[in-house]
């Protein structure tokens, strides 16, 4: 599993860095994104649906958001 810490970044930069990281990993690999921008879960989820990647989990704890993506 690959990891990407985007705390302190706001959208659209959260999505930009997530897209760039997904480009570097092979299909079938998981990416765990952590962020603190509350819009991250909606923007990343919507982009993943549009590009056929699968959101496995979205976990929230306080302001921390952890999104696990399966690249297809």
N, C-alpha and C positions, 0 to 999 in steps of 0.2 A: 504494500500500500504506500502511496505517495502522500505527502503532507504539505499543506500550504497555509501559513499563518498570515492572515490579512488584517489583524487587529490594527486599528488606527486609520485604515483606508476606508473610503466611502465609495459608493457606486457613482459613476460607472467603473471606477478603478478596480473594485472587488471583482466584477464580472470580467473585465479585461485581463486581469492576472489569472483568474480561473481558466478562461479560454486558452491563454498562452500555455499554462501548465498542462492542460489536457492535450494540447498539440504535441507535447514531448513524451507522453506515455502511450504504451501500446493498448489496443482494444482488449478488453477483458480485465484491465487493471483498475484498481480503485483509487480515488483521490479523496482525501479528507481535507476539507476547507474549514478553517476557523476564522471567525470575524466578529466584529462588534457593531457593524452597521445593520440596523433593524430591517433595512430594505433588501439585504443580501439574500435572504431565503426566497423572496418572491422573484427577484431578478435572475438568480442562478437557477431556480426551479423552472421558470418559464423558458429560459434559454436552453436548458437541458432537454425539456420536452420537445422544443422546436428542432433540436439537433439529434434527437433519438438517444440521448444518454439517459441513464436511469438514476434517479435519486433513491438511494437505499434508506437513508435516515436523515432526519433533521432533529437535532437536539438543542434545546435552549436551557441555559442556566444563567439567570441574571441577565446581563447584557451579552454574554458569550453565546454564539451560535456555532454549532458544528454540523456541517453538511457532508455526508458521504455520498460520492458519485461513482457509479460504475460506467466506465467509458465503453461505448459500443462502436 
